[in-house]
Amino acid sequence: MGLVVGDVIAERTVHLTRESLVRYAGASGDFNPIHYRDDVAAEVGLPGVLAHGMLTMGLASSVVVSALYESGASDVAKIVDYGVRFTKPVVVDPREGADVTVVAKVAAVDDETARIDLKVTHGETTVLAKAQLRVAL
């Protein structure tokens, strides 16, 4: 499958729970209590416990990599560049969790790489702006 500018190559919603945050903290070593303690989050003025920014970035890029593997567009799916701007945090409710939706759209293609633009939202809120990655083809 060739990548065509304008095509949406993936769309996925990932459900995060407080358990997801604890597991990510263990894997990453980021045990900042704003990611698992409501009282600490409130003390520093946050609206609630937040998902790790790098967890959100990782989920977004994994959607692209999975789509490229599944489509056969790339047998390597190597990310060669990835950048985002964090705009709003993902607040993870203790009971309901939080859904993060990623839409990946092909923005540019050349002989060796493709630029994929990502729309990453939590509800109606964009949580990663200017989210773009470049993959080697």
Secondary structure, DSSP 8 states (H G I E B T S, - for coil): ----TT-EEEEEEEEE-HHHHHHHHHHH----GGGT-HHHHHHTT-SS-B--HHHHHHHHHHHHHHHHHHHTS-SS-EEEEEEEEE-S--B-BTTTBEEEEEEEEEEEE-SSEEEEEEEEEETTEEEEEEEEEEEE-
